[in-house]
Amino acid sequence: MLELNDIDLNLLVVFNELLIERRVARVADKLGLTQPSVSNALSRLRKLLQDELFIRTSKGMEPTLYASQLAEPISVALTTIRSSLNQQPVFSPATSTRRFTIGMADVGEIYFLPKLMDRLARVAPHVSVSTLRNSAVNLRDAMEVGQVDLAMGFLPQLKAGFLQRSLFQQAYVCMFRQGHPLQGKRISLKQFTEADHVVVVSPGTGHAKADEMIERKGIHRNIRLTVPHFIAVGHILSNTDMIATVPERYAMECLAPFKLAYVKHPVEMPTIGINIFWHAKVHKEPGNQWLRNLIADTFSDAGKARARTTDRLPP
């Protein structure tokens, strides 16, 4: 039976990084080590644990079943140690220079970031934010190891080990340019199928569910264009007669800048919940708590209701 004094903590750090990066060269670069040093650390850990731990494949170093079983407890332990060593007892937004990393899709960046950065400029002028596309990384792993502080959106893949807070329910609408022949009307299913469509193909995000639902209903669309993100949709629609199925709050942000309009979607689809997600390990971390509360107060339906009530209170 192994005891803690049998294992060098640095070996577990190398193990954890190999789980994330899957390549010795990347781990060496990230930890500031030589590749032989990383290989030597892995060799020592293999002898201690009596398991290969990682198998070299064309896709990189793939963990064995035993290594996969160790992944979460070791990650939690290392994160707890790191948090304990660096945790501040309080978070002072007015003076903090912390950089937060938030996972969100591009449609979230369009809706959330302008208002969020304006709010931060007023209450936390030295705090900075970087965003990471939810589909660009293994979001679960990135949040477990602390690379991402929190995520926002429709993320059904974040379940065990994660907490969430509701912001609002999101409906889908049909959007097109102002002056479009369909403007001002309730679009029929026939008009919807006959129109030319631009479709955002965004695997790994909750928004792909809307397209899946349309397809499951056996509805055929005349898809003229597919794009991998929402950023170009406003420009495309404003200069064509195509229509797009988009989240309503995204549509609201596009109306004025791109001179667009939208109507209720002809296909019956349930609304989706847009939430804030964070890992259980940072549930009580002061800075993470502060940012979650700020976002909820700014964007949640409940937060906006409180703000309206406050505005009506007598001085």
C-alpha positions, 0 to 999 in steps of 0.5 A: 500500500502506497503512503503519501511520503512514497510519492513526489507531488511533482509526479502527480502534476506531470500526470495531471498535465498529461491527462490534459495535453496528451503529448510529452512535448506539450507538457514539458513546454507547459511545465518548463521541463525537458522532454526527458524529464517528463518521460522520467517522471512518467517512468517513476510513476509507472513503477510506483503505481504498477501500471502503464498509465499512458499508451502512446498512440497516433492521437497522443498519450491515451490514458489506461483505465486505471489512469482514467479512474485516478484522473478526477481525484488527483485533479481535485486534490491538486486544485484544492492544494493550489487554491489553498495556497493562492486563495484570498480570504476576500475579493475586492472588485474595486482593486483586484487585477484578476483575469477571469476566463469564461467559456461561452459560444460566439453567440454568447459573446455577442449578447453578454460581453458588451453589457458585462464589460460596461458593468465591470468598467464601473465596479471593477475597473482593473479586472479583465476577462478572456473568453474561450469557446465552449467547443474549442476545448474539453470544457469539463476538463478545463473547468475541473483543472481551473483553466476556465472559471465559469461557463455560460450558455446551454450546456447539458454536458456539464452535470456531475461535479458542476453547479448552475444558476439560471439566467433566462429561458431562450426561444428561437425565432426567424430572422431576416433583413428589414423589408423582407417579403416575410416581414410583419407576417406570421411565417407559415411552415410552407413559407419557412421551407420554401425560403433560402436559409443560412444555418449555423453549424455549431457542434458541441454547443446547445444551439445545435439542438434547434437544428436537430429538432427541426430535422427530427420533425422531418422538415426540409429546409432549402439550405443555401449557406452553412457557417461555423459561427453566428458572427457573420449571420447579421452581415449575411442576412442584411445583404440577402433574402435568406432567413436564419433560425437564431436565439431570440436574445441574439436577434434582439442585439442584431436588429439595429446594427444590421437593420434586421427583423424577426418573427416567431418561429413556425416550428414548435420548439421548447425554450432552452435554459441559459445558465451559469455553470461552475465546478463544485471546487470553486463554489466558495471561492470569493472571486468566482462567487462575486463574478457569478453574482454580478452576471446574475444581477446583470442578465438573469430575469430575476436580477432585472426584476430586482433592478426594476423594483429598486428603480421604483423605490422612493429616494 
